[in-house]
Every structure is written in structure tokens, then in C-alpha cells.
Amino acid sequence: MMTEMMSGLNRVFEWVMRLSVINILWVLFNIPICYLLLSLLLADDLSVAFTIILTIAVLSPFLFFPATTAMFGVVRKWVMGETDVPLVKSYWGFYKENYVRSLCGGIVFTLLWIIWGFDFYYFSQVNVFISSLFLAAGLFLILFTLSFFSNTVHSELTFVTSIK
């Protein structure tokens, strides 16, 4: 009884450690974006906030998308049953392996998010109902983006097929 409980606790603590390390790696690879997000909280002027948001949008395809794809790749290995995965080595391997594909996807999705953001901002000033529709569309865009991340590391499809 006690051995089974300790075994279960060991599995829980192992998953907590793995997720902690993978999240630390993700933050390290996204340090410029994290810094800019913290700077955005302290922005006093709307033009400064717009400049910071634009800088984040430019950096996202180069940093955020490859780092998130690598994180999804490592977690996929865990879910598929490979428990003895060297975290840093496999994270870096997925980062290099999927960089170009996630960069291209990052450019497409960043443009979609920018368009959505401008439309949502504009219509939130004009009509509450239409802005609610844009919120629903934003939820679908989040799901589409997450689907792209998981599809990129799971299947060997071409970029265009992956977007479709």
C-alpha cells in the first residue's frame, strides 16, 4: 500500500519536474519577448505601447513560435511513452529541426493575429455585438494556432498542407 502510494507520488513529482524544466527552457528562449511584455505593463503612452506590441509581433515568428513548437515536441515524446528523454538536448533538437517550418507558420499566424487585433479593437469601439463575434473568432484562432503547433511536431506534412 505504502509502496504504491510512493510510486504514484514519484510519478507526479517527475511530471512536475519535467514540466518545470521545459517551461524554464521556453522562457529562456523567449527572454526578449518576456522583457517586452513586462515593459508593456509599464507603458505610459499609447504610442509606446503600440511600438512594444509591434516589436513583439516582429519577434514572435523568430522566437515564440520555434520555442513553443520545441516545447510541444518534447511533451509529445513524453505522451507517446518515451520517459527517459534528455530535456535540454531534445528541446534543442526540436528547436533546430522545426525552426524554418515554425518560422513560416509564425509569420502567417502573426499576420492573422495582427489583423484580428486591429479588427477587434476597431469593432469594440463601434459595436458590442460584432466585437463579441470577434472574440469567438479569436477563440477559434487560438485553437487553430495550437493545432498548428501540435501538427508541426506530430506529422511530416508540407507547410501548406499543415496550414490547411
Secondary structure per residue as TSV (DSSP state, phi and psi in degrees):
chain	resnum	aa	ss	phi	psi
A	1	M	-	360.0	-50.4
A	2	M	H	-68.4	-34.9
A	3	T	H	-66.5	-40.4
A	4	E	H	-64.7	-39.1
A	5	M	H	-67.5	-41.9
A	6	M	H	-67.2	-35.0
A	7	S	H	-65.5	-42.2
A	8	G	H	-64.9	-42.2
A	9	L	H	-63.9	-37.8
A	10	N	H	-62.2	-42.1
A	11	R	H	-63.6	-41.3
A	12	V	H	-62.9	-47.6
A	13	F	H	-65.5	-33.5
A	14	E	H	-65.2	-42.8
A	15	W	H	-65.8	-38.8
A	16	V	H	-62.7	-42.7
A	17	M	H	-64.7	-45.1
A	18	R	H	-59.8	-48.4
A	19	L	H	-65.1	-34.5
A	20	S	H	-64.7	-46.5
A	21	V	H	-64.7	-43.4
A	22	I	H	-66.3	-35.3
A	23	N	H	-70.9	-35.9
A	24	I	H	-63.9	-43.4
A	25	L	H	-60.5	-42.9
A	26	W	H	-61.5	-43.2
A	27	V	H	-65.7	-40.7
A	28	L	H	-61.4	-39.3
A	29	F	H	-74.3	-14.7
A	30	N	T	-114.6	25.0
A	31	I	H	-56.0	-45.3
A	32	P	H	-60.5	-39.9
A	33	I	H	-69.0	-40.3
A	34	C	H	-62.0	-41.2
A	35	Y	H	-62.6	-43.3
A	36	L	H	-66.9	-35.7
A	37	L	H	-65.4	-38.9
A	38	L	H	-66.5	-37.8
A	39	S	H	-65.1	-32.7
A	40	L	H	-64.9	-32.9
A	41	L	H	-66.4	-26.9
A	42	L	T	-99.0	4.2
A	43	A	-	-68.8	129.1
A	44	D	-	-91.6	-31.2
A	45	D	S	-111.8	148.6
A	46	L	H	-66.2	-34.4
A	47	S	H	-69.0	-35.1
A	48	V	H	-67.3	-42.9
A	49	A	H	-62.6	-41.9
A	50	F	H	-62.8	-40.9
A	51	T	H	-64.3	-41.2
A	52	I	H	-66.3	-42.8
A	53	I	H	-63.1	-40.7
A	54	L	H	-63.8	-40.6
A	55	T	H	-64.7	-41.0
A	56	I	H	-62.6	-41.4
A	57	A	H	-63.8	-36.2
A	58	V	H	-71.4	-38.1
A	59	L	H	-78.3	-25.1
A	60	S	T	-56.1	-46.8
A	61	P	T	-63.1	-29.9
A	62	F	T	-84.4	-27.7
A	63	L	T	-118.2	-56.6
A	64	F	H	-64.1	-48.9
A	65	F	H	-67.5	-45.9
A	66	P	H	-64.7	-37.6
A	67	A	H	-67.1	-39.5
A	68	T	H	-70.6	-37.3
A	69	T	H	-63.2	-41.6
A	70	A	H	-63.9	-39.6
A	71	M	H	-63.1	-44.3
A	72	F	H	-62.0	-36.9
A	73	G	H	-64.6	-43.3
A	74	V	H	-67.3	-44.2
A	75	V	H	-64.7	-34.3
A	76	R	H	-61.4	-41.9
A	77	K	H	-59.6	-41.8
A	78	W	H	-63.5	-45.3
A	79	V	H	-65.9	-33.4
A	80	M	T	-75.6	-4.5
A	81	G	T	108.5	-3.1
A	82	E	-	-83.2	100.1
A	83	T	-	-89.7	-25.8
A	84	D	-	-95.9	57.6
A	85	V	-	-94.7	122.6
A	86	P	-	-68.9	116.7
A	87	L	H	-63.0	-55.0
A	88	V	H	-66.2	-43.2
A	89	K	H	-64.2	-45.4
A	90	S	H	-71.7	-35.0
A	91	Y	H	-61.1	-48.8
A	92	W	H	-63.0	-38.1
A	93	G	H	-62.9	-45.6
A	94	F	H	-66.1	-35.2
A	95	Y	H	-61.8	-48.5
A	96	K	H	-69.6	-40.8
A	97	E	H	-65.2	-38.3
A	98	N	T	-107.6	13.9
A	99	Y	H	-62.0	-51.9
A	100	V	H	-64.6	-43.3
A	101	R	H	-65.7	-42.6
A	102	S	H	-72.9	-28.2
A	103	L	H	-64.3	-46.6
A	104	C	H	-62.7	-44.5
A	105	G	H	-63.4	-37.2
A	106	G	H	-62.5	-39.2
A	107	I	H	-64.0	-45.8
A	108	V	H	-63.1	-48.5
A	109	F	H	-70.7	-33.0
A	110	T	H	-64.6	-42.0
A	111	L	H	-62.3	-41.8
A	112	L	H	-62.9	-41.5
A	113	W	H	-68.0	-35.9
A	114	I	H	-65.8	-45.1
A	115	I	H	-60.8	-45.2
A	116	W	H	-61.3	-42.6
A	117	G	H	-62.8	-45.4
A	118	F	H	-64.8	-43.2
A	119	D	H	-63.3	-43.8
A	120	F	H	-63.5	-43.0
A	121	Y	H	-62.2	-45.4
A	122	Y	H	-63.7	-49.6
A	123	F	H	-74.7	-19.5
A	124	S	H	-70.3	-24.2
A	125	Q	H	-82.5	-24.6
A	126	V	H	-97.0	-51.1
A	127	N	-	-146.9	128.3
A	128	V	H	-69.8	-38.4
A	129	F	H	-64.0	-45.6
A	130	I	H	-67.4	-36.5
A	131	S	H	-65.8	-31.3
A	132	S	H	-66.4	-38.4
A	133	L	H	-63.4	-38.0
A	134	F	H	-69.0	-31.2
A	135	L	H	-63.3	-43.1
A	136	A	H	-63.6	-40.9
A	137	A	H	-64.6	-33.9
A	138	G	H	-64.3	-36.9
A	139	L	H	-63.8	-42.3
A	140	F	H	-65.1	-35.6
A	141	L	H	-67.3	-36.5
A	142	I	H	-62.1	-46.5
A	143	L	H	-63.6	-38.1
A	144	F	H	-65.5	-40.5
A	145	T	H	-66.2	-45.6
A	146	L	H	-62.8	-37.9
A	147	S	H	-63.2	-38.3
A	148	F	H	-62.6	-43.4
A	149	F	H	-60.3	-49.6
A	150	S	H	-68.9	-35.7
A	151	N	H	-68.4	-34.4
A	152	T	H	-64.0	-41.1
A	153	V	H	-88.4	-17.5
A	154	H	H	-93.5	-35.4
A	155	S	-	-121.1	157.5
A	156	E	-	-101.5	51.0
A	157	L	-	-87.5	161.2
A	158	T	-	-70.2	164.3
A	159	F	H	-61.2	-45.1
A	160	V	H	-65.1	-40.6
A	161	T	H	-66.6	-37.0
A	162	S	H	-65.8	-38.3
A	163	I	H	-68.7	-38.6
A	164	K	-	-63.2	360.0
